[in-house]
Amino acid sequence: MSRGWLWGALAVLLLAAGSYALYRQLEPRPLPPGVLYGNGHVEGTEVRVAAEVGGRVTDSALVEGEPVAAGAALVRIDAADHEIAVRQARADLGAVQADAVALEDQLGTWRHHLQTAKRQLERYGKLGARDLASRQQIDDAENRQREALGRVRTLEAQLEANRAHQEAAAQRLALAESQLAKTVVRAPLAATVLVKAVEPGEVVQPGQTLAVLVDLTELELTVYLPEVEIGKLQLGAPARVRVDAYPERDFRARIKRIDQRAQFTPREVHMPEERVRMVFGVTLAIANPEGALKPGMPADAWIRWDPDASWPQTLWIPR
């Protein structure tokens, strides 16, 4: 009887010890001092490259996943109509400029005639005062001066109008050249092609998306932290990011942005008793010079909010 009781007690002790060991094993491991944890998905700033002119695509250098340099030609659109427009605009400008040259020549001639007519009228006026010139001669000199003056004023007005026409023609040429240049769609920044949205032979319209680019050199990760922790964070605070694809590698990051407004989590919960679960979004900028990280990757992040704390040898996910 006593031996049975002893074995029972021993079994209870073993069960308790096992339960305690299991509890210790499953007990949430606290984070290192001065460090906060969060998780989310890696995101990149996407740039949609669109056509500014319409037409048929004649060539495409887009390859999804391939990097492109800033200014590199991505897509070429048939430029035949735009080249014709440029030639026409240049011809129009040249014709207006030629008219200006002819008007200036005529104006110079009639200004000379006007000066001659003024001198003749002045001379006949002096001669008439001494009765050495007839009234008819004086009237003829006055008429020649009025005619020359009228021609000068008319030519000056025509030349002024011609300058306005030249400006308009130059603007039309600049517009035609700008439209022609837009038939070559170039990368606005050094990035990676995320989406190829057009193929050679397709007809595109102005504003139609041709490609989506993403800058992989600096990606972002937004984590959500409890309201009580936000006061510890400062912009620029260091962080470490880890993804499943590279479990042994920590990517360096920094706090880029902290949301100014809290939100509920989960978002569809609005009951008063759940308001203790308010969180703030904290966006981390991740250095990714080698392009190892890709948008959409799930990631874990550790933020060192205490500048006096040091990074531990290893970082773990709190349970």
Number of C-alpha atoms within 10 A of each C-alpha: 5 7 8 9 10 11 11 12 12 12 12 12 12 12 12 12 12 12 12 12 12 11 11 11 10 10 11 11 12 11 16 18 14 15 21 19 21 19 19 16 17 23 21 21 13 16 17 15 19 18 22 17 22 18 20 18 20 16 17 19 15 22 15 15 14 12 18 21 14 12 12 15 17 20 22 21 24 19 21 11 10 19 16 13 19 20 14 15 21 19 14 18 21 15 14 19 17 12 16 20 13 12 17 16 13 16 21 14 14 20 18 14 19 21 14 16 22 19 14 19 21 15 14 23 21 14 14 15 10 9 11 11 15 13 13 9 15 20 14 15 22 19 14 19 21 15 15 23 19 14 19 21 14 13 20 16 12 17 19 13 13 17 15 13 17 20 14 13 21 18 14 19 21 15 15 21 18 13 19 21 16 18 23 22 21 20 21 16 15 17 21 23 23 21 17 17 14 18 17 14 14 12 14 20 14 11 12 16 17 20 22 18 26 24 20 26 17 18 22 23 28 23 22 21 19 17 16 11 12 17 8 12 16 16 14 14 16 19 23 20 25 21 19 11 12 11 8 9 12 17 16 16 25 21 23 18 15 18 13 9 10 15 17 17 17 11 8 7 12 11 8 7 8 12 13 12 15 18 22 22 20 20 19 29 23 25 18 18 11 8 14 11 24 15 18 12 15 16 19 20 27 24 21 25 23 16 10 9 12 12 16 11 5 8 17 14 14 13 9
